[in-house]
């Protein structure tokens, strides 16, 4: 009898694991597209707020910071979780060697291309605002001095995300292979996190401890070597995204408690705005710790609720998603340079901030769309440089279809 129960349990775990990756996760595709769209608006907003950025408008707005405070809590965290989930699905049909090759081609090559072609115009216009008067040709020569930004002109700027996920993929691969071979272990983890208290507060405590020990010593700089606080949180979320895809039980728990996590972050967001972000009151000595705890809780509950609701309502695809899911990568690589190039000529314009914001947002989307639709997606050399898969000929598609084992079709 005990042996029979054990066999049934093993079968259930295997079935649960198979279901976790048996179909494409369109909900994660939707969240990825949404997160990158928000990223463009966020970087347009950086031109107008009081936070440090490469160039600034002649008039600063603190009002624009209010929605940016909210999105900054979860925007990149969501992308790191989705990236970790993407690694899980990538390893389903690739060997470790093939996976590493794919990471090099689709992440490292676009990063290098970006550092030498896409990012330099951003630094050039920043130097002009600092009083430099050289031509772009004279400036571009300084890039090859390889002096790191901000003292030099060699940088990855907004492409730091590619740097992180490339090295996270390399460093985490042995761990991921270890986890994939142990469905019983991940099934136990799924049962442990099926308790809503555990689901919410264990990750919160983990991130809070990391923040308390690392944030003061290692402020966020997007420097690969010295950005340990950021790596602590981002790598954790990256691994978390991978683990969630190992068992459907994780997603069942997230869906089950999506209304709870939604309620929690709505309440905490109201507290954050009313007590901190919109308040000029003096902060008590104990409040920084309290603020850190509720902010971390808020960010984690936002992620859980987004994942839960997306799992329920976004399990579908259409022509827009198919198009956008490929387009977001080139959009991400291009967008900040386009914003800076468009923003520099209007720094001293008398136009209202709202008009400038609308102009930069619409023009950035249109320019990225034109570059992607009419150039990048049509030529394999550009697809290669922007991390997209090459266009296959009809003969290649037929050959690939013939080579698929019958067992995979059934």
Kinemage of the C-alpha trace (Angstrom):
@kinemage 1
@onewidth
@group {chain A} dominant
@subgroup {mainchain}
@vectorlist {calphas} color= white
{ca unk a 1} P 0.000 0.000 0.000
{ca unk a 2} L 2.808 2.400 0.937
{ca unk a 3} L 4.639 1.544 -2.270
{ca unk a 4} L 1.465 2.223 -4.275
{ca unk a 5} L 1.034 5.641 -2.603
{ca unk a 6} L 4.654 6.490 -3.331
{ca unk a 7} L 4.233 5.550 -7.004
{ca unk a 8} L 1.075 7.692 -7.241
{ca unk a 9} L 2.906 10.617 -5.607
{ca unk a 10} L 5.814 10.332 -8.035
{ca unk a 11} L 3.369 10.206 -10.956
{ca unk a 12} L 1.568 13.310 -9.673
{ca unk a 13} L 4.857 15.183 -9.317
{ca unk a 14} L 5.899 14.176 -12.835
{ca unk a 15} L 2.500 15.213 -14.223
{ca unk a 16} L 2.673 18.499 -12.348
{ca unk a 17} L 6.154 19.150 -13.727
{ca unk a 18} L 5.183 18.264 -17.311
{ca unk a 19} L 2.163 20.586 -17.164
{ca unk a 20} L 4.439 23.405 -15.997
{ca unk a 21} L 6.104 23.524 -19.410
{ca unk a 22} L 3.732 21.727 -21.770
{ca unk a 23} L 2.436 24.911 -23.436
{ca unk a 24} L 3.795 28.346 -24.182
{ca unk a 25} L 3.204 30.780 -21.365
{ca unk a 26} L 1.476 33.645 -23.130
{ca unk a 27} L 0.834 35.333 -19.785
{ca unk a 28} L 4.576 35.814 -19.323
{ca unk a 29} L 4.853 37.132 -22.887
{ca unk a 30} L 2.165 39.720 -22.136
{ca unk a 31} L 3.827 40.777 -18.883
{ca unk a 32} L 7.168 41.108 -20.653
{ca unk a 33} L 5.680 43.364 -23.330
{ca unk a 34} L 3.836 45.467 -20.740
{ca unk a 35} L 6.952 45.860 -18.577
{ca unk a 36} L 9.068 47.059 -21.506
{ca unk a 37} L 6.376 49.526 -22.601
{ca unk a 38} L 6.347 50.976 -19.086
{ca unk a 39} L 10.148 51.158 -19.254
{ca unk a 40} L 9.964 53.557 -22.208
{ca unk a 41} L 7.577 55.888 -20.377
{ca unk a 42} L 9.788 55.626 -17.291
{ca unk a 43} L 12.892 56.752 -19.155
{ca unk a 44} L 10.994 59.600 -20.799
{ca unk a 45} L 10.026 60.658 -17.281
{ca unk a 46} L 13.683 60.620 -16.198
{ca unk a 47} L 14.269 63.640 -18.455
{ca unk a 48} L 11.868 65.691 -16.331
{ca unk a 49} L 12.245 64.518 -12.722
{ca unk a 50} L 14.807 65.466 -10.074
{ca unk a 51} L 16.563 62.089 -10.042
{ca unk a 52} L 20.000 61.681 -11.586
{ca unk a 53} L 19.982 61.044 -15.340
{ca unk a 54} L 22.095 61.804 -18.403
{ca unk a 55} L 20.401 64.998 -19.571
{ca unk a 56} L 17.699 67.111 -17.944
{ca unk a 57} L 14.907 69.387 -19.056
{ca unk a 58} L 15.191 73.089 -18.175
{ca unk a 59} L 12.175 72.668 -15.879
{ca unk a 60} L 11.974 69.875 -13.305
{ca unk a 61} L 8.721 68.235 -12.225
{ca unk a 62} L 8.224 66.481 -8.887
{ca unk a 63} L 4.687 65.480 -9.853
{ca unk a 64} L 5.989 63.133 -12.529
{ca unk a 65} L 7.969 61.308 -9.852
{ca unk a 66} L 4.797 60.089 -8.120
{ca unk a 67} L 3.806 57.362 -10.613
{ca unk a 68} L 7.485 56.621 -11.220
{ca unk a 69} L 7.991 55.794 -7.540
{ca unk a 70} L 5.302 53.159 -7.818
{ca unk a 71} L 6.566 51.499 -11.006
{ca unk a 72} L 10.208 51.618 -9.895
{ca unk a 73} L 9.389 49.197 -7.061
{ca unk a 74} L 8.471 46.285 -9.351
{ca unk a 75} L 9.252 47.107 -12.995
{ca unk a 76} L 12.738 45.591 -13.243
{ca unk a 77} L 11.959 42.940 -10.633
{ca unk a 78} L 9.208 41.607 -12.891
{ca unk a 79} L 11.587 41.485 -15.860
{ca unk a 80} L 14.185 39.529 -13.883
{ca unk a 81} L 11.545 36.989 -12.834
{ca unk a 82} L 10.346 36.623 -16.429
{ca unk a 83} L 13.960 36.250 -17.581
{ca unk a 84} L 14.486 33.446 -15.077
{ca unk a 85} L 11.310 31.752 -16.321
{ca unk a 86} L 12.626 32.137 -19.863
{ca unk a 87} L 15.763 30.211 -18.916
{ca unk a 88} L 13.607 27.328 -17.687
{ca unk a 89} L 11.803 27.043 -21.006
{ca unk a 90} L 15.032 27.546 -22.973
{ca unk a 91} L 16.619 24.587 -21.192
{ca unk a 92} L 13.638 22.384 -22.074
{ca unk a 93} L 14.793 21.951 -25.680
{ca unk a 94} L 18.489 22.830 -25.505
{ca unk a 95} L 21.573 21.180 -24.121
{ca unk a 96} L 23.655 23.262 -21.688
{ca unk a 97} L 26.190 23.893 -24.448
{ca unk a 98} L 23.475 24.995 -26.875
{ca unk a 99} L 21.941 27.192 -24.178
{ca unk a 100} L 25.244 28.973 -23.510
{ca unk a 101} L 25.757 29.487 -27.234
{ca unk a 102} L 22.266 30.956 -27.528
{ca unk a 103} L 22.908 33.304 -24.578
{ca unk a 104} L 26.121 34.523 -26.189
{ca unk a 105} L 24.485 35.192 -29.553
{ca unk a 106} L 21.235 36.698 -28.304
{ca unk a 107} L 22.512 38.684 -25.316
{ca unk a 108} L 26.275 39.278 -25.462
{ca unk a 109} L 26.415 40.205 -29.170
{ca unk a 110} L 23.604 42.804 -28.880
{ca unk a 111} L 25.326 44.135 -25.751
{ca unk a 112} L 28.596 44.705 -27.608
{ca unk a 113} L 26.756 46.226 -30.555
{ca unk a 114} L 24.877 48.487 -28.188
{ca unk a 115} L 28.001 49.638 -26.350
{ca unk a 116} L 29.762 50.659 -29.561
{ca unk a 117} L 26.833 51.865 -31.677
{ca unk a 118} L 23.659 52.532 -29.685
{ca unk a 119} L 24.913 53.969 -26.377
{ca unk a 120} L 27.613 56.480 -27.543
{ca unk a 121} L 25.106 59.113 -28.807
{ca unk a 122} L 23.652 59.289 -25.289
{ca unk a 123} L 27.066 60.086 -23.834
{ca unk a 124} L 27.804 62.567 -26.636
{ca unk a 125} L 24.715 64.664 -25.912
{ca unk a 126} L 25.400 64.492 -22.190
{ca unk a 127} L 28.904 65.851 -22.797
{ca unk a 128} L 27.426 68.698 -24.843
{ca unk a 129} L 25.239 69.676 -21.886
{ca unk a 130} L 28.402 69.675 -19.773
{ca unk a 131} L 30.111 72.237 -22.022
{ca unk a 132} L 31.988 70.112 -24.564
{ca unk a 133} L 31.958 71.454 -28.132
{ca unk a 134} L 33.472 68.641 -30.198
{ca unk a 135} L 31.898 66.939 -33.219
{ca unk a 136} L 30.444 63.444 -32.937
{ca unk a 137} L 33.408 62.070 -34.889
{ca unk a 138} L 35.889 63.608 -32.453
{ca unk a 139} L 33.831 62.352 -29.521
{ca unk a 140} L 33.491 58.814 -30.911
{ca unk a 141} L 37.246 58.343 -30.994
{ca unk a 142} L 37.270 58.712 -27.205
{ca unk a 143} L 34.998 55.661 -26.853
{ca unk a 144} L 37.944 53.482 -27.906
{ca unk a 145} L 40.052 54.787 -25.068
{ca unk a 146} L 37.888 52.389 -22.990
{ca unk a 147} L 37.731 54.705 -19.995
{ca unk a 148} L 34.649 53.770 -18.025
{ca unk a 149} L 31.749 56.183 -17.699
{ca unk a 150} L 31.166 58.626 -15.982
{ca unk a 151} L 34.814 59.744 -16.125
{ca unk a 152} L 35.256 58.266 -19.590
{ca unk a 153} L 32.982 57.640 -22.548
{ca unk a 154} L 32.743 53.848 -22.589
{ca unk a 155} L 29.548 52.458 -21.055
{ca unk a 156} L 26.616 50.091 -21.353
{ca unk a 157} L 24.169 52.639 -19.862
{ca unk a 158} L 20.599 51.236 -19.990
{ca unk a 159} L 21.909 47.906 -21.316
{ca unk a 160} L 23.081 46.965 -17.814
{ca unk a 161} L 20.088 44.606 -17.730
{ca unk a 162} L 21.666 42.544 -20.521
{ca unk a 163} L 24.941 42.417 -18.621
{ca unk a 164} L 23.202 41.116 -15.529
{ca unk a 165} L 21.039 38.442 -17.146
{ca unk a 166} L 23.969 37.223 -19.254
{ca unk a 167} L 26.169 36.622 -16.219
{ca unk a 168} L 23.262 35.395 -14.099
{ca unk a 169} L 22.562 32.785 -16.789
{ca unk a 170} L 26.177 31.619 -16.761
{ca unk a 171} L 26.523 31.535 -12.987
{ca unk a 172} L 23.138 29.939 -12.320
{ca unk a 173} L 23.282 27.226 -14.979
{ca unk a 174} L 24.733 24.500 -12.691
{ca unk a 175} L 22.087 25.325 -10.069
{ca unk a 176} L 19.296 25.277 -12.639
{ca unk a 177} L 20.401 21.908 -14.033
{ca unk a 178} L 20.534 20.559 -10.480
{ca unk a 179} L 17.001 21.817 -9.748
{ca unk a 180} L 15.533 20.497 -13.011
{ca unk a 181} L 16.658 16.961 -12.207
{ca unk a 182} L 14.867 16.979 -8.833
{ca unk a 183} L 11.077 17.362 -9.293
{ca unk a 184} L 10.475 15.871 -5.835
{ca unk a 185} L 12.482 18.708 -4.289
{ca unk a 186} L 10.620 21.458 -6.144
{ca unk a 187} L 7.309 19.753 -5.345
{ca unk a 188} L 8.234 19.994 -1.644
{ca unk a 189} L 9.064 23.659 -2.117
{ca unk a 190} L 5.701 24.210 -3.791
{ca unk a 191} L 3.906 22.626 -0.825
{ca unk a 192} L 5.920 24.762 1.614
{ca unk a 193} L 4.971 27.974 -0.191
{ca unk a 194} L 1.312 26.975 -0.522
{ca unk a 195} L 0.760 28.711 2.827
{ca unk a 196} L -0.041 32.394 2.109
{ca unk a 197} L 1.949 33.603 5.120
{ca unk a 198} L 5.031 31.741 3.889
{ca unk a 199} L 4.432 32.799 0.281
{ca unk a 200} L 4.407 36.477 1.217
{ca unk a 201} L 6.658 36.939 4.217
{ca unk a 202} L 9.571 34.523 3.689
{ca unk a 203} L 10.677 36.316 0.469
{ca unk a 204} L 10.013 39.694 2.117
{ca unk a 205} L 12.261 38.836 5.065
{ca unk a 206} L 14.958 37.566 2.691
{ca unk a 207} L 14.975 40.771 0.633
{ca unk a 208} L 14.679 42.985 3.710
{ca unk a 209} L 17.753 41.380 5.310
{ca unk a 210} L 19.709 41.816 2.094
{ca unk a 211} L 18.658 45.460 1.866
{ca unk a 212} L 19.660 46.166 5.464
{ca unk a 213} L 23.117 44.647 5.109
{ca unk a 214} L 24.019 45.713 1.583
{ca unk a 215} L 22.221 48.891 0.519
{ca unk a 216} L 24.407 51.366 2.432
{ca unk a 217} L 27.671 49.693 1.463
{ca unk a 218} L 26.735 49.069 -2.155
{ca unk a 219} L 24.403 51.746 -3.560
{ca unk a 220} L 22.844 50.988 -6.932
{ca unk a 221} L 25.337 51.910 -9.687
{ca unk a 222} L 24.633 49.234 -12.363
{ca unk a 223} L 28.315 48.367 -12.080
{ca unk a 224} L 28.747 44.623 -12.538
{ca unk a 225} L 31.601 44.310 -10.055
{ca unk a 226} L 30.428 46.570 -7.243
{ca unk a 227} L 26.618 46.416 -7.446
{ca unk a 228} L 26.176 43.718 -4.798
{ca unk a 229} L 22.919 44.982 -3.316
{ca unk a 230} L 21.291 45.048 -6.727
{ca unk a 231} L 22.716 41.610 -7.574
{ca unk a 232} L 21.361 40.166 -4.327
{ca unk a 233} L 17.810 41.152 -5.195
{ca unk a 234} L 17.932 40.687 -8.973
{ca unk a 235} L 19.636 37.287 -8.905
{ca unk a 236} L 17.168 36.095 -6.270
{ca unk a 237} L 14.251 37.118 -8.493
{ca unk a 238} L 15.919 35.570 -11.539
{ca unk a 239} L 16.264 32.218 -9.744
{ca unk a 240} L 12.753 32.568 -8.326
{ca unk a 241} L 11.324 32.983 -11.841
{ca unk a 242} L 13.032 29.745 -12.873
{ca unk a 243} L 11.808 27.798 -9.848
{ca unk a 244} L 8.197 28.925 -10.269
{ca unk a 245} L 8.095 27.214 -13.667
{ca unk a 246} L 9.153 23.826 -12.308
{ca unk a 247} L 5.745 23.069 -10.749
{ca unk a 248} L 2.221 24.158 -11.648
{ca unk a 249} L 1.495 24.038 -7.916
{ca unk a 250} L 3.436 27.282 -7.496
{ca unk a 251} L 1.125 28.990 -9.982
{ca unk a 252} L -1.979 27.472 -8.426
{ca unk a 253} L -0.963 29.038 -5.098
{ca unk a 254} L -0.222 32.412 -6.681
{ca unk a 255} L -3.603 32.349 -8.446
{ca unk a 256} L -5.430 31.238 -5.300
{ca unk a 257} L -4.140 34.183 -3.272
{ca unk a 258} L -4.080 36.815 -6.023
{ca unk a 259} L -6.967 38.775 -4.439
{ca unk a 260} L -5.177 38.777 -1.089
{ca unk a 261} L -1.900 40.041 -2.559
{ca unk a 262} L -3.800 42.620 -4.604
{ca unk a 263} L -5.559 43.912 -1.483
{ca unk a 264} L -2.302 44.072 0.468
{ca unk a 265} L -0.427 46.135 -2.113
{ca unk a 266} L -3.323 48.512 -2.669
{ca unk a 267} L -3.500 49.254 1.075
{ca unk a 268} L 0.277 49.604 1.430
{ca unk a 269} L 0.505 51.812 -1.673
{ca unk a 270} L -2.040 54.180 -0.112
{ca unk a 271} L 0.075 54.243 3.071
{ca unk a 272} L 3.272 54.911 1.114
{ca unk a 273} L 1.770 57.840 -0.774
{ca unk a 274} L -0.065 59.391 2.161
{ca unk a 275} L 2.592 58.893 4.855
{ca unk a 276} L 5.815 59.224 2.855
{ca unk a 277} L 5.690 60.217 -0.811
{ca unk a 278} L 3.155 63.052 -0.427
{ca unk a 279} L 4.024 64.032 3.123
{ca unk a 280} L 6.445 66.670 4.392
{ca unk a 281} L 6.324 65.493 8.001
{ca unk a 282} L 9.408 64.605 10.006
{ca unk a 283} L 10.260 60.920 9.989
{ca unk a 284} L 10.777 59.208 13.358
{ca unk a 285} L 13.986 57.314 14.089
{ca unk a 286} L 12.294 53.900 13.810
{ca unk a 287} L 10.516 54.614 10.537
{ca unk a 288} L 13.278 53.822 8.012
{ca unk a 289} L 13.103 50.157 9.031
{ca unk a 290} L 9.308 50.181 8.894
{ca unk a 291} L 9.398 51.926 5.520
{ca unk a 292} L 11.804 49.342 4.141
{ca unk a 293} L 9.618 46.452 5.344
{ca unk a 294} L 6.348 47.766 3.932
{ca unk a 295} L 7.980 48.835 0.681
{ca unk a 296} L 9.484 45.354 0.233
{ca unk a 297} L 6.157 43.727 1.122
{ca unk a 298} L 4.414 45.983 -1.346
{ca unk a 299} L 6.786 45.177 -4.194
{ca unk a 300} L 6.526 41.411 -3.620
{ca unk a 301} L 2.724 41.463 -3.389
{ca unk a 302} L 2.558 43.493 -6.603
{ca unk a 303} L 4.644 40.852 -8.369
{ca unk a 304} L 2.536 38.000 -6.988
{ca unk a 305} L -0.763 39.632 -7.923
{ca unk a 306} L 0.422 40.545 -11.421
{ca unk a 307} L 1.630 36.988 -12.010
{ca unk a 308} L -1.599 35.551 -10.602
{ca unk a 309} L -3.989 37.696 -12.602
{ca unk a 310} L -1.920 37.317 -15.772
{ca unk a 311} L -1.993 33.524 -15.356
{ca unk a 312} L -5.802 33.631 -15.201
{ca unk a 313} L -6.622 36.261 -17.818
{ca unk a 314} L -3.687 36.456 -20.242
{ca unk a 315} L -3.354 32.861 -21.388
{ca unk a 316} L -4.004 33.731 -25.029
{ca unk a 317} L -2.174 35.061 -28.028
{ca unk a 318} L -3.026 37.205 -31.025
{ca unk a 319} L -1.269 38.953 -33.886
{ca unk a 320} L -0.309 41.893 -31.711
{ca unk a 321} L 1.396 39.728 -29.094
{ca unk a 322} L 3.295 37.734 -31.722
{ca unk a 323} L 4.552 40.972 -33.258
{ca unk a 324} L 5.226 42.796 -29.978
{ca unk a 325} L 6.946 39.852 -28.304
{ca unk a 326} L 9.722 40.000 -30.892
{ca unk a 327} L 9.727 43.792 -31.222
{ca unk a 328} L 10.262 44.588 -27.526
{ca unk a 329} L 13.908 43.505 -27.566
{ca unk a 330} L 14.980 45.931 -30.339
{ca unk a 331} L 12.719 48.577 -28.764
{ca unk a 332} L 14.532 48.106 -25.457
{ca unk a 333} L 17.962 48.393 -27.076
{ca unk a 334} L 17.022 51.502 -29.066
{ca unk a 335} L 14.622 53.455 -26.880
{ca unk a 336} L 16.871 55.364 -24.462
{ca unk a 337} L 19.177 56.596 -27.224
{ca unk a 338} L 16.151 57.734 -29.218
{ca unk a 339} L 14.801 59.562 -26.145
{ca unk a 340} L 18.085 61.368 -25.507
{ca unk a 341} L 18.507 62.351 -29.161
{ca unk a 342} L 14.975 63.729 -29.263
{ca unk a 343} L 15.193 65.405 -25.855
{ca unk a 344} L 18.463 67.286 -26.310
{ca unk a 345} L 17.136 69.857 -28.857
{ca unk a 346} L 14.127 70.721 -26.654
{ca unk a 347} L 15.950 71.126 -23.331
{ca unk a 348} L 15.550 74.896 -23.381
{ca unk a 349} L 12.228 74.990 -25.213
{ca unk a 350} L 9.421 76.962 -23.556
{ca unk a 351} L 6.931 74.163 -24.269
{ca unk a 352} L 5.072 72.824 -21.187
{ca unk a 353} L 6.342 69.617 -19.636
{ca unk a 354} L 3.161 67.784 -20.609
{ca unk a 355} L 3.633 68.642 -24.262
{ca unk a 356} L 7.297 67.628 -24.183
{ca unk a 357} L 6.458 64.365 -22.429
{ca unk a 358} L 3.787 63.526 -24.992
{ca unk a 359} L 6.085 64.410 -27.878
{ca unk a 360} L 8.982 62.312 -26.564
{ca unk a 361} L 6.757 59.324 -25.789
{ca unk a 362} L 4.967 59.232 -29.139
{ca unk a 363} L 8.047 60.079 -31.209
{ca unk a 364} L 10.151 57.436 -29.417
{ca unk a 365} L 7.575 54.708 -30.089
{ca unk a 366} L 7.189 55.749 -33.724
{ca unk a 367} L 10.928 55.928 -34.444
{ca unk a 368} L 11.579 52.571 -32.760
{ca unk a 369} L 8.648 51.072 -34.655
{ca unk a 370} L 9.864 52.359 -38.025
{ca unk a 371} L 13.424 51.162 -37.388
{ca unk a 372} L 12.204 47.755 -36.278
{ca unk a 373} L 9.463 47.183 -38.856
{ca unk a 374} L 11.243 48.396 -41.968
{ca unk a 375} L 14.856 47.550 -41.152
{ca unk a 376} L 15.713 45.369 -38.169
{ca unk a 377} L 13.133 42.610 -38.663
{ca unk a 378} L 13.749 42.344 -42.415
{ca unk a 379} L 17.516 41.788 -42.586
{ca unk a 380} L 19.281 38.887 -40.888
{ca unk a 381} L 22.433 40.876 -40.151
{ca unk a 382} L 20.375 43.415 -38.186
{ca unk a 383} L 18.360 40.653 -36.547
{ca unk a 384} L 21.646 39.118 -35.418
{ca unk a 385} L 22.915 42.410 -33.966
{ca unk a 386} L 19.639 42.990 -32.123
{ca unk a 387} L 19.427 39.471 -30.702
{ca unk a 388} L 16.622 38.131 -32.911
{ca unk a 389} L 16.480 34.722 -34.535
{ca unk a 390} L 17.253 34.726 -38.279
{ca unk a 391} L 14.480 34.601 -40.837
{ca unk a 392} L 14.179 31.062 -42.153
{ca unk a 393} L 13.632 30.311 -45.817
{ca unk a 394} L 10.704 28.153 -46.874
{ca unk a 395} L 13.094 25.275 -47.573
{ca unk a 396} L 14.530 25.509 -44.054
{ca unk a 397} L 11.045 25.526 -42.515
{ca unk a 398} L 10.077 22.402 -44.483
{ca unk a 399} L 13.319 20.662 -43.498
{ca unk a 400} L 12.812 21.535 -39.845
{ca unk a 401} L 9.249 20.182 -39.934
{ca unk a 402} L 10.464 16.907 -41.477
{ca unk a 403} L 13.189 16.529 -38.868
{ca unk a 404} L 10.806 16.787 -35.896
{ca unk a 405} L 10.441 13.331 -34.286
{ca unk a 406} L 6.938 11.880 -34.548
{ca unk a 407} L 6.873 11.340 -30.783
{ca unk a 408} L 7.046 15.095 -30.234
{ca unk a 409} L 4.078 15.699 -32.509
{ca unk a 410} L 1.787 13.224 -30.782
